[in-house]
Amino acid sequence: MAEGLIIVESPAKARTLKRFLGDRFDVLASMGHVRDLPGNELAVDVEAGFKPHYEVVESRKKTIGELRTASKNEREVILASDPDREGEAIAWHLSEVLKLRSPKRIEFHEITAEAVRRALESPREIDMRLVNAQQARRVVDRLVGYRLSPFLWSKVQKGIGAGRVSSVALRLVVDREEEIRKFVPVESWTIDVELAKQKADQHFFARLNRLRNEPAEADANGEANGEGETKADTKIVVRTEAEAQEIVRRLEGASYKVIGVEKKRRTKSSYLPYITSTLQQDASSRLRFAPRRTMRVAQDLYEGIELGDEGSTGLITYMRTDSTRISPEAEAKVKAWIKEKHGDKYIGGPRTGKVSPGAQDAHEGIRPTDVNRTPESVRQYLSPDQQKLYELIWRRFVASRMAPAVYDQTQVEIEGGEHVFRVTGSVLAFDGFYKVWERDEKEEPDLPQMAEGEDLDYHGLKPEQHFTQPPPRYSEATLIKELEQRGIGRPSTYAPIVETIKDHGYVEIKERRLHPTRIGEAVNTIMVEHFKVISDDDYTATLEKRLDEVESGNQEWVPVVSDFYGPLQKMLTEAEEAMPSDTDEVCPLCKEGHLVNKASRYGPFLGCSRYPKCKYRRALTPNGEMPEPKLLDEACPTCGKPLQLRTGRFGEFVGCSGYPDCKYIKKDAAQAEKLTGEKCPMCGEGNVVERTGRFGPFVACSRYPECKYRANIGKDGKPKEGPKLLDEPCPICGKPLMERRGRYGMFKSCSDYPKCPGPKGVKKVEA
């Protein structure tokens, strides 16, 4: 009979432990959390000290039944969930649900036989400090979600929500977008000269650096200010093309000579082992893995992979950590491997890293459990994603304990007229950690050997225009890096934070960068104006520190929640007063609904309560006053409803108040349609008119939207070739066929498409 029962979170982890322990212990999986706050209610008793009301997760009831049966037949129960706050909370919930009297708690940073043996030799009780820190976070996040979400539903859109940390992440994305919109590029120029040693084939470029220094001016007595003294060199900054051309003119006919050669040796140290955030960042840039994908693959590598005869084996240490510390045993093993494979000279010295705000040192950095298990030796057992991530972790760890790379760097200064040019080149003298780590830096050019006073051959000048660039939008990885640097979130929450703002529709990814959506900007506007404390990164970082104090036992969790909830309630009350949901004003368009306060990326506005049946809306002025409705006395010529003065992204315009059912827009003089005198080549009924759109002038049918004919106007002022009307009738409706161009070449279709599908299949036009 087994000595006892060990409960872990996942079946993969259970299989790996079972391989080490054999029949000594039964090992079962809880499948993650077994108890949580129910999703259909607040489930926090604010009046009773914020007591949470947990319920068994519906999908775990069968699992709990099996665990309860197994735990009754065992002499002891050992809880071996992950070694962090979340894992400690899972252990506590299991103890409560299974009604365990005195469960033992063990933790290990890697799933290896030695680590599990040590853990079993030193079991402990459940640490309620960690449990309370997790409870405090869970309760605060629930209070934010359940108090703020209904408010946002009434102001922006149903189904959205606000989170304590995700609100800060959203603000960072929106603030960066505002920086980009307001950015004004600044022009600058560089001037490079192409040179070579006399009669040599190897050319190189040197960049204009400064004006050549001049002798010091004499003082009032006509004496120089110190023998040999000179004015300071003047750094050249070229702002305009005119300045660049003037310098080029002054350099006409100049000769070029080396006036200084400086050689020095520099070293480049390897990176430290991965922590959660740097693993996500590097996997994003090198492997193009999203943070969620990275953590999913890392979880597999941690819990265990089937390695043939070896069985299920954990390949990496715990992947949720913010420490780069490495155990002495792992340090000794990796240095022995480096010595055996590459020699003593490749072994590096002691390494310590800069600690980010709020970082914990409970776990090691992310590393392979056995450095001798190289990526090549396990390749056949891993999926492509697992292989890529394991190799990245393995190489980073080994490189972190190798000697620095050494470069011989040469900097040469070259005189051309009154100007000085500079060029730098370097040669790798010792590869060091690059033996196992791919070089990712821009290489400096190799330079020919040059001596001071040497004349050089001139081969041309190259002036080039540049503009300063706006700050880049955040990627998922760089947003995580920013959150980490500000002390916001923890290793276990980085990936979920990004996923939350994506799932709510607050941001979208374009070309691997985060762009705020209109809904995201509207929510951020409300959060910044009315809930600034929650969206403030300093306040959020301070709360993280207080949660750490709860974990260390220096703070009780209930006061932490209370100190947060009081200001939250006050902000909600003030926000409701500033943005009351309903007004007494009847909708001036439909006369049935009443106006309600809403918000968008363009600011607050009033909209009809019957939306989407009635689309009336009008903007509020910055001071909150409600201007008179801008309905006009003029009737829409299309449907008869009153016209309305509206504001769009391109300014004010007059359109039908019945939009979107009626899309009439009144054209001003500049927008007036110009008849061309030609009949529409598509329908043959309407006239071709010239119009102007956001992308410039074009011609279209006057019967739009019934007829969709349109052609852009080229640089010559003539319409570009568009669909061609044929004399051949459509076999279905009798209207003329048209010749169109598609992705597979020219084809014929009905001119009344899409009302008439035309001939079956694609009727190609023979070349």
C-alpha positions in Angstrom: 0.0 0.0 0.0 1.2 3.5 -0.9 2.6 5.7 1.9 0.3 8.6 1.0 -1.3 10.7 -1.7 0.4 13.6 -3.5 -1.9 16.1 -5.2 -0.5 18.3 -8.0 -2.3 20.5 -10.5 -1.9 18.8 -13.9 -1.8 15.2 -15.2 1.6 15.9 -16.9 3.1 16.9 -13.6 1.5 13.9 -11.9 3.1 11.5 -14.5 6.5 13.0 -14.0 6.4 12.7 -10.2 5.0 9.2 -10.5 8.1 8.1 -12.5 10.4 9.3 -9.6 8.2 7.9 -6.8 7.0 4.6 -8.2 4.5 2.8 -5.9 5.7 4.7 -2.8 3.0 7.4 -3.4 -0.2 7.7 -5.3 -0.1 11.0 -7.4 -3.3 12.6 -8.6 -4.1 15.9 -10.3 -6.6 18.6 -9.2 -6.8 20.1 -12.7 -5.9 23.5 -11.4 -8.2 25.6 -9.2 -11.0 23.6 -7.5 -12.8 26.6 -5.8 -13.3 30.2 -6.8 -15.6 33.3 -6.5 -18.7 32.6 -8.6 -19.0 34.6 -11.8 -22.7 35.6 -11.5 -22.4 37.7 -8.3 -20.0 39.9 -6.3 -19.4 37.1 -3.8 -17.6 39.4 -1.4 -19.3 40.5 1.9 -18.1 44.0 2.2 -19.8 44.5 5.5 -18.2 41.4 7.0 -14.6 42.3 6.5 -14.6 41.6 2.8 -15.2 37.9 3.4 -15.1 36.0 0.1 -17.7 33.4 -0.7 -16.1 30.6 -2.6 -17.9 27.9 -4.7 -16.6 24.7 -6.1 -15.8 25.1 -9.8 -18.5 23.2 -11.7 -16.1 21.4 -14.0 -14.0 20.1 -11.0 -16.8 18.4 -9.0 -16.0 14.9 -10.5 -12.3 15.5 -9.8 -13.0 16.5 -6.2 -15.1 13.3 -5.7 -12.2 11.2 -6.9 -9.7 13.1 -4.7 -12.0 12.9 -1.6 -12.3 9.1 -2.1 -8.5 8.7 -2.5 -7.7 10.9 0.5 -9.9 8.9 2.9 -7.8 5.7 2.1 -4.4 7.3 2.6 -2.4 7.8 5.8 -1.2 11.2 4.7 -2.0 13.8 2.0 0.7 16.0 0.5 -0.2 19.1 -1.5 2.4 19.8 -4.2 0.9 22.7 -6.2 3.2 25.3 -7.8 5.6 27.3 -5.6 3.9 30.7 -5.7 0.9 32.6 -4.3 -1.5 31.0 -6.7 -0.2 27.5 -6.0 -0.4 28.1 -2.2 -4.1 29.2 -2.7 -4.8 26.0 -4.7 -3.3 23.9 -1.8 -5.5 25.8 0.8 -8.7 25.4 -1.3 -8.0 21.7 -1.7 -7.5 21.4 2.1 -10.8 23.2 2.7 -12.8 21.3 0.1 -11.4 17.8 1.0 -11.7 18.7 4.7 -8.1 17.6 5.3 -7.0 17.7 9.0 -3.3 18.2 8.7 -2.1 18.2 5.1 1.5 18.6 4.4 2.7 21.1 1.8 5.8 20.6 -0.3 7.3 22.8 -3.0 10.0 22.3 -5.6 11.4 24.7 -8.2 12.2 21.9 -10.7 10.6 18.5 -11.2 13.6 16.3 -10.9 14.2 13.3 -8.6 16.6 15.2 -6.4 14.4 18.2 -6.0 11.3 16.1 -5.2 13.4 14.0 -2.7 14.5 17.2 -0.9 11.0 18.5 -0.8 9.6 15.4 0.7 12.3 15.5 3.4 11.2 19.0 4.5 7.4 19.3 4.3 5.7 22.3 5.9 2.2 23.6 6.7 0.2 25.7 4.3 1.5 29.3 4.4 -1.5 31.5 5.1 0.5 34.6 4.4 0.8 33.6 0.7 -2.9 32.5 0.7 -4.0 35.8 2.1 -1.9 37.8 -0.4 -3.6 35.9 -3.2 -7.0 36.4 -1.6 -6.4 40.1 -1.3 -5.5 40.4 -5.0 -8.6 38.3 -6.0 -11.0 40.3 -3.8 -9.6 43.7 -5.0 -9.9 42.6 -8.6 -13.4 41.4 -8.1 -14.5 44.7 -6.4 -13.0 46.7 -9.3 -14.7 44.5 -11.9 -18.1 44.3 -10.3 -18.3 48.0 -9.3 -16.8 49.5 -12.4 -18.2 47.2 -15.2 -21.9 48.3 -14.8 -20.8 51.9 -14.9 -18.8 51.3 -18.1 -21.7 49.4 -19.6 -24.0 52.4 -19.2 -21.5 54.8 -20.6 -19.7 52.9 -23.4 -20.9 49.4 -24.3 -22.3 46.4 -22.6 -20.1 43.4 -22.0 -16.9 45.3 -21.4 -15.1 45.7 -18.0 -12.2 47.3 -16.1 -9.4 45.7 -14.3 -7.0 47.1 -11.7 -3.9 46.3 -13.6 -5.3 46.1 -17.1 -6.5 49.7 -16.8 -2.9 50.8 -16.4 -1.8 48.7 -19.3 -4.6 50.2 -21.5 -3.5 53.8 -20.4 0.1 53.1 -21.4 -1.1 52.0 -24.9 -3.4 55.0 -25.3 -0.8 57.5 -24.0 1.7 56.1 -26.5 -0.9 56.5 -29.3 -1.4 60.2 -28.3 2.4 60.7 -28.3 2.5 59.4 -31.9 -0.4 61.6 -33.0 1.2 64.7 -31.6 4.7 63.9 -32.8 6.3 66.5 -35.1 9.2 65.0 -37.0 12.5 67.0 -37.0 14.7 67.0 -40.1 18.4 66.4 -40.0 21.1 65.4 -42.4 24.2 63.2 -42.3 27.2 63.5 -44.7 29.4 60.5 -45.3 32.5 60.5 -47.4 33.6 57.3 -49.3 37.4 56.8 -48.9 40.1 54.2 -49.5 43.8 53.7 -48.8 45.8 55.0 -51.8 45.3 52.7 -54.8 43.4 50.1 -52.6 40.2 48.3 -53.6 38.7 48.2 -50.1 36.4 51.3 -49.6 34.8 52.5 -46.4 32.6 55.4 -45.3 33.4 58.0 -42.7 30.8 60.3 -41.2 31.1 64.1 -40.7 31.6 64.7 -37.0 32.8 68.2 -36.3 34.7 71.3 -37.4 38.5 71.2 -37.0 39.6 73.1 -34.0 41.2 76.5 -34.4 44.0 78.3 -32.5 42.8 80.2 -29.4 42.2 83.9 -29.8 44.7 86.4 -28.4 43.7 88.3 -25.2 43.4 92.2 -24.9 47.2 92.4 -24.5 47.7 90.6 -27.8 49.1 87.5 -26.1 47.8 84.0 -26.6 45.8 82.4 -23.8 48.4 79.7 -23.0 50.9 78.2 -25.5 49.3 75.6 -27.7 45.8 76.1 -26.4 43.0 75.8 -28.9 39.3 76.4 -29.1 37.0 73.4 -28.3 36.0 71.4 -31.3 32.6 72.3 -32.7 30.2 69.4 -33.1 28.3 69.7 -36.4 24.5 69.3 -36.5 23.1 69.6 -40.0 19.4 70.6 -40.0 18.4 71.4 -43.6 19.3 70.4 -47.1 20.6 73.9 -47.7 23.1 73.5 -44.9 24.1 70.0 -46.2 24.7 71.4 -49.7 26.8 74.3 -48.4 29.1 71.8 -46.6 29.3 69.7 -49.7 30.2 72.8 -51.7 33.0 73.7 -49.1 34.4 70.2 -49.4 34.8 70.4 -53.2 38.4 69.6 -54.0 39.3 68.8 -50.4 42.0 66.2 -49.7 41.6 63.7 -46.9 44.2 62.7 -44.4 44.2 60.5 -41.2 44.7 62.8 -38.2 44.1 60.3 -35.4 43.9 56.5 -34.8 42.7 55.2 -31.4 42.7 51.5 -30.7 41.2 49.9 -27.6 39.9 46.6 -26.4 36.3 46.2 -25.2 34.3 43.3 -23.8 30.7 42.3 -24.0 29.2 40.2 -21.3 26.5 37.6 -21.8 22.9 38.1 -20.7 21.7 36.7 -17.4 19.3 33.7 -17.3 15.7 34.4 -18.2 13.1 35.5 -15.8 9.4 35.4 -16.8 9.3 38.8 -18.5 12.6 38.5 -20.4 11.6 35.1 -21.6 8.4 36.5 -23.0 10.2 39.4 -24.6 12.9 37.3 -26.2 10.5 34.6 -27.4 8.4 37.4 -29.0 11.3 39.0 -30.8 13.3 35.9 -31.8 10.5 33.3 -32.2 7.5 35.5 -32.7 5.6 33.8 -29.9 2.8 35.7 -28.1 3.3 35.8 -24.3 0.4 33.4 -23.8 1.9 30.9 -26.2 5.3 31.2 -24.5 3.9 30.4 -21.1 1.8 27.5 -22.4 4.9 25.9 -24.0 7.1 26.7 -20.9 4.4 25.0 -18.7 4.7 21.8 -20.8 8.5 21.9 -20.5 8.3 22.4 -16.7 5.7 19.7 -16.0 7.3 17.0 -18.0 7.9 15.7 -21.5 8.0 12.0 -22.5 11.7 11.2 -23.3 11.5 7.7 -24.6 13.0 5.2 -22.0 13.5 8.1 -19.5 9.8 8.6 -19.3 8.2 11.9 -18.3 10.9 14.4 -17.5 10.8 18.1 -16.5 13.1 19.9 -18.7 13.2 23.4 -17.2 12.8 25.0 -13.8 9.7 26.9 -12.7 8.8 29.5 -15.3 7.1 32.2 -13.2 10.0 34.0 -11.5 11.6 37.4 -11.3 14.9 36.3 -10.0 18.1 35.6 -12.0 19.7 33.7 -9.1 21.1 30.2 -9.9 21.7 27.4 -7.4 25.3 26.5 -6.6 24.7 23.0 -7.9 23.4 24.2 -11.2 26.4 26.7 -11.4 28.9 23.9 -10.8 27.3 21.6 -13.4 27.2 24.2 -16.2 30.8 25.3 -15.6 31.9 21.7 -15.8 30.0 21.3 -19.1 31.6 24.5 -20.5 35.1 23.3 -19.5 34.6 19.9 -21.1 33.2 21.2 -24.4 35.1 24.4 -24.8 38.0 24.7 -22.3 38.8 26.7 -19.2 39.1 30.0 -21.0 35.4 30.0 -21.8 34.3 29.8 -18.2 32.9 33.1 -16.9 33.2 34.8 -13.5 30.5 35.5 -10.9 27.3 37.1 -12.2 24.7 39.3 -10.5 21.9 41.2 -12.0 19.9 44.4 -11.4 16.7 43.7 -9.5 13.5 45.2 -10.8 11.1 47.0 -8.4 9.2 44.5 -6.2 11.2 41.5 -7.4 11.1 38.4 -5.2 14.0 36.0 -4.8 12.0 32.9 -3.9 12.8 31.0 -7.1 15.8 30.6 -9.4 16.0 32.0 -12.9 14.6 29.9 -15.7 17.1 27.3 -16.7 17.3 23.7 -17.9 17.0 21.1 -15.2 20.1 19.3 -16.6 22.6 21.2 -18.7 23.8 17.9 -20.2 20.4 17.4 -21.8 21.2 19.5 -24.9 18.6 20.7 -27.4 20.0 18.3 -30.0 19.7 15.3 -27.6 15.9 15.9 -27.0 14.9 17.3 -30.4 13.1 14.0 -31.5 10.8 14.1 -28.4 9.7 17.8 -28.6 7.2 19.6 -30.8 8.6 22.4 -32.9 7.4 25.1 -30.4 8.9 23.1 -27.5 12.2 22.6 -29.3 12.5 26.3 -30.1 11.7 27.5 -26.6 13.9 24.9 -24.9 16.8 25.7 -27.1 16.4 29.4 -26.3 16.3 28.7 -22.5 19.3 26.3 -22.7 21.5 28.5 -24.7 20.7 31.6 -22.6 21.6 29.8 -19.4 24.8 28.3 -20.7 25.9 31.6 -22.2 25.2 33.4 -18.9 28.1 31.4 -17.3 30.6 31.8 -20.1 33.4 34.4 -20.5 32.7 37.7 -22.2 33.4 38.3 -25.9 36.4 40.5 -26.6 36.6 43.0 -29.5 39.5 45.0 -30.9 38.0 48.4 -31.7 39.6 51.0 -33.9 38.4 54.6 -34.2 39.9 56.7 -37.0 39.5 60.5 -37.4 40.0 61.9 -40.9 40.5 65.6 -41.9 38.8 66.9 -45.0 39.3 70.6 -45.4 38.1 72.3 -42.2 36.0 69.3 -41.3 36.7 66.1 -39.4 35.1 62.8 -40.3 35.0 59.7 -38.0 34.7 56.0 -38.6 34.7 53.1 -36.2 35.4 49.4 -36.9 35.8 46.3 -34.7 37.1 42.8 -35.0 36.0 39.9 -32.7 39.2 38.8 -31.0 37.6 36.2 -28.7 34.1 34.8 -29.2 33.5 33.9 -25.5 29.8 33.3 -24.9 29.1 33.6 -28.6 30.1 30.0 -28.9 26.6 29.1 -27.9 24.6 32.4 -28.3 23.8 33.8 -31.7 25.2 37.3 -32.3 22.4 39.7 -32.6 24.2 43.1 -32.7 24.9 45.2 -35.8 28.4 44.5 -36.9 30.8 47.4 -37.3 32.8 47.3 -40.5 36.3 45.9 -40.8 38.7 48.7 -41.4 42.1 48.6 -43.2 45.2 49.4 -41.2 45.7 53.2 -41.2 48.4 55.4 -39.6 48.2 59.0 -38.5 49.3 61.4 -41.3 48.3 58.9 -44.0 46.7 60.4 -47.1 43.5 58.7 -48.4 41.8 58.5 -51.8 38.5 60.3 -52.2 35.6 58.5 -53.9 32.6 60.7 -53.3 30.3 62.4 -50.8 26.9 61.1 -49.7 24.5 63.5 -48.0 21.4 61.8 -46.6 18.2 63.2 -45.2 16.7 61.9 -41.9 13.7 62.6 -39.8 13.2 61.9 -36.1 10.8 59.0 -35.5 7.8 58.9 -33.1 8.1 56.5 -30.2 7.1 53.0 -31.4 3.8 51.5 -30.4 4.0 48.8 -27.8 4.2 45.2 -28.8 2.9 42.6 -26.3 6.5 42.0 -25.2 7.5 45.6 -24.8 4.3 46.4 -22.9 5.2 43.6 -20.4 8.7 45.0 -20.1 7.2 48.5 -19.3 4.8 47.1 -16.7 7.7 45.2 -15.1 9.9 48.3 -15.0 7.1 50.2 -13.3 6.6 47.5 -10.7 3.1 46.6 -11.9 1.9 43.0 -12.0 3.9 39.9 -11.2 5.4 37.1 -13.3 2.1 35.1 -13.1 0.0 38.0 -14.3 2.0 39.6 -17.2 0.5 37.4 -20.0 -3.1 37.6 -18.6 -2.9 41.4 -18.4 -2.2 41.7 -22.1 -4.8 39.0 -23.0 -7.4 40.9 -21.0 -7.2 44.2 -22.9 -7.2 42.2 -26.2 -10.2 40.1 -25.2 -12.2 43.2 -24.1 -11.6 44.7 -27.6 -9.6 47.6 -26.1 -6.6 47.0 -28.3 -6.0 45.2 -31.6 -2.8 43.9 -33.0 -1.6 45.2 -36.4 1.9 44.2 -37.6 2.6 42.8 -34.2 2.0 46.2 -32.5 -0.8 47.2 -30.1 -3.2 49.8 -31.4 -6.0 51.1 -29.1 -9.5 50.8 -30.5 -12.2 53.4 -30.2 -13.8 51.5 -27.4 -10.4 51.2 -25.7 -9.9 55.0 -25.9 -13.4 55.7 -24.7 -12.9 53.5 -21.6 -9.5 55.0 -21.0 -11.0 58.5 -21.1 -13.5 57.6 -18.4 -10.8 55.8 -16.3 -8.4 58.8 -16.4 -11.0 61.4 -15.8 -13.0 59.7 -13.1 -10.9 56.8 -11.8 -7.4 58.2 -12.0 -6.2 56.4 -8.9 -7.0 53.0 -10.4 -5.3 53.8 -13.7 -2.3 55.4 -12.1 0.8 53.2 -12.3 2.4 54.6 -9.1 -0.7 53.7 -7.0 -0.9 50.3 -8.6 2.8 49.6 -7.9 2.2 50.7 -4.3 -0.6 48.2 -4.0 1.6 45.5 -5.4 4.2 46.3 -2.6 1.5 46.1 0.0 0.5 42.7 -1.3 4.1 41.6 -0.9 3.9 42.9 2.7 0.9 40.6 3.2 3.0 37.7 1.8 5.9 38.5 4.2 3.6 38.7 7.2 4.1 42.4 7.8 0.6 43.4 6.8 -3.0 42.0 7.3 -4.9 41.6 4.0 -8.3 43.1 5.1 -6.9 46.6 5.7 -5.2 46.5 2.3 -8.6 45.8 0.6 -10.4 48.3 2.8 -7.9 51.1 2.0 -8.5 50.4 -1.7 -12.3 50.0 -1.5 -13.0 53.3 0.2 -11.5 55.5 -2.5 -13.1 53.3 -5.2 -16.6 53.9 -3.8 -16.0 57.7 -3.6 -14.8 57.8 -7.2 -17.9 55.9 -8.3 -20.2 58.3 -6.6 -18.4 61.3 -8.0 -18.4 59.8 -11.5 -22.2 59.1 -11.3 -22.8 62.7 -10.4 -20.5 64.0 -13.1 -22.0 61.6 -15.8 -25.6 60.8 -14.7 -26.9 58.0 -16.9 -30.3 59.5 -17.8 -31.4 63.1 -18.5 -35.0 64.4 -18.6 -34.5 65.6 -22.2 -36.6 63.9 -24.9 -34.8 62.8 -28.0 -35.3 65.5 -30.6 -35.1 63.0 -33.4 -37.5 60.1 -32.6 -39.5 62.0 -29.9 -39.8 58.7 -28.0 -36.6 58.0 -26.2 -34.7 60.2 -23.7 -31.0 61.3 -23.8 -28.4 59.4 -21.8 -24.8 60.2 -21.1 -22.2 58.2 -23.1 -18.5 58.4 -23.8 -16.3 57.8 -26.9 -12.7 58.4 -27.9 -13.8 61.9 -28.9 -15.2 62.7 -25.5 -18.6 62.6 -23.8 -21.8 62.8 -25.7 -25.5 62.4 -25.4 -27.3 59.6 -27.2 -30.8 58.3 -27.5 -31.9 55.7 -25.0 -33.5 53.8 -27.9 -30.2 53.1 -29.6 -29.7 51.3 -31.9 -33.2 51.9 -33.2 -32.5 55.7 -33.0 -29.0 56.8 -33.7 -29.3 60.4 -32.5 -26.2 61.7 -30.7 -24.6 65.0 -30.0 -21.3 66.0 -28.4 -21.0 67.7 -25.0 -18.7 70.7 -24.7 -15.6 70.4 -22.5 -17.3 72.0 -19.6 -20.2 69.6 -19.7 -22.8 72.0 -21.0 -25.4 70.6 -23.5 -25.6 72.7 -26.6 -28.9 73.0 -28.5 -29.7 70.2 -30.9 -28.3 71.1 -34.3 -31.3 69.9 -36.3 -31.8 72.1 -39.4 -35.1 73.4 -40.8 -34.1 71.9 -44.2 -35.6 68.5 -45.1 -33.6 65.6 -46.6 -34.2 65.5 -50.3 -34.0 61.7 -50.2 -36.3 60.7 -47.2 -37.9 63.9 -46.0 -36.4 63.7 -42.4 -34.8 66.9 -41.1 -31.1 67.5 -41.9 -28.6 67.7 -39.1 -25.3 69.4 -38.6 -22.9 66.6 -37.6 -19.2 66.3 -36.8 -17.1 63.5 -38.3 -13.4 62.7 -38.4 -12.9 65.2 -41.2 -14.9 68.0 -39.7 -18.4 69.3 -39.7 -20.9 68.3 -42.4 -24.6 68.3 -43.0 -26.3 64.9 -43.2 -29.6 63.3 -42.8 -30.8 62.7 -39.2 -32.2 59.4 -40.3 -28.7 57.9 -40.7 -27.8 55.0 -41.1 -31.2 54.2 -42.8 -30.6 57.3 -45.0 -27.0 58.1 -46.0 -27.7 61.4 -47.7 -24.9 64.0 -47.2 -25.2 67.5 -48.4 -22.3 68.6 -50.6 -20.9 72.0 -50.3 -19.5 74.0 -53.1 -16.1 72.3 -52.9 -17.8 68.9 -52.8 -20.3 69.6 -55.6 -20.5 66.9 -58.2 -19.2 67.8 -61.7 -20.9 66.2 -64.7 -18.6 64.7 -67.3 -21.2 64.4 -70.0 -20.6 60.6 -70.2 -23.1 57.8 -69.5 -22.1 55.2 -66.9 -20.3 52.3 -68.6 -21.7 49.9 -66.0 -25.4 50.5 -65.8 -25.9 52.7 -68.9 -28.5 54.7 -67.1 -26.7 57.1 -64.7 -24.3 59.9 -65.6 -20.6 59.8 -64.8 -19.7 62.5 -62.2 -16.5 63.7 -60.7 -16.3 63.5 -56.9 -13.7 63.9 -54.2 -13.1 61.4 -51.4 -10.6 60.9 -48.6 -8.1 59.5 -51.1 -8.5 62.2 -53.8 -10.7 62.8 -56.9 -12.5 60.0 -58.7 -15.4 59.4 -61.1 -18.5 57.5 -60.2 -22.1 56.8 -61.3 -24.7 59.4 -60.3 -27.0 56.5 -59.4 -24.8 55.3 -56.5 -25.5 53.3 -54.3 -27.7 51.4 -56.8 -24.8 51.4 -59.3 -21.3 50.8 -57.8 -19.3 52.1 -60.8 -16.2 54.0 -59.7 -12.8 54.8 -61.2 -9.9 56.7 -59.8 -8.5 59.8 -61.7 -4.9 59.4 -62.7 -2.1 62.0 -62.6 -3.0 63.0 -66.2 -6.5 64.1 -65.0 -8.2 61.2 -66.9 -10.1 58.4 -65.3 -8.1 55.2 -65.1 -9.5 52.3 -67.1 -12.4 50.6 -65.2 -15.0 48.0 -66.0 -16.0 47.9 -69.7 -19.7 47.6 -70.8 -20.1 44.9 -73.6 -22.8 44.5 -76.2 -23.4 40.9 -75.0 -26.6 40.5 -72.9 -26.6 38.6 -69.6 -28.3 35.2 -70.1 -30.2 35.5 -66.8 -31.5 39.1 -66.7 -30.8 40.5 -70.1 -28.8 43.4 -68.9 -25.4 44.0 -70.6 -22.4 42.0 -69.5 -19.3 43.8 -68.3 -15.6 43.1 -68.7 -13.9 43.2 -65.3 -10.4 42.5 -63.9 -10.0 40.1 -61.0 -7.1 38.3 -59.2 -7.0 35.7 -62.0 -7.2 38.1 -65.0 -10.1 39.5 -67.1 -13.6 38.0 -66.9 -17.2 38.8 -67.8 -20.0 39.3 -65.4 -23.5 40.9 -65.2 -23.5 44.7 -64.9 -26.3 44.3 -62.4 -24.2 42.3 -60.0 -24.8 41.6 -57.1 -28.5 41.7 -57.7 -28.0 39.3 -60.6 -25.3 36.7 -60.2 -24.7 36.5 -64.0 -23.5 33.5 -65.9 -22.6 30.5 -63.7 -18.9 30.2 -63.0 -16.3 32.7 -64.1 -16.4 33.5 -67.8 -12.8 34.3 -68.7 -12.0 36.7 -71.4 -9.6 35.1 -73.9 -6.4 37.0 -74.4 
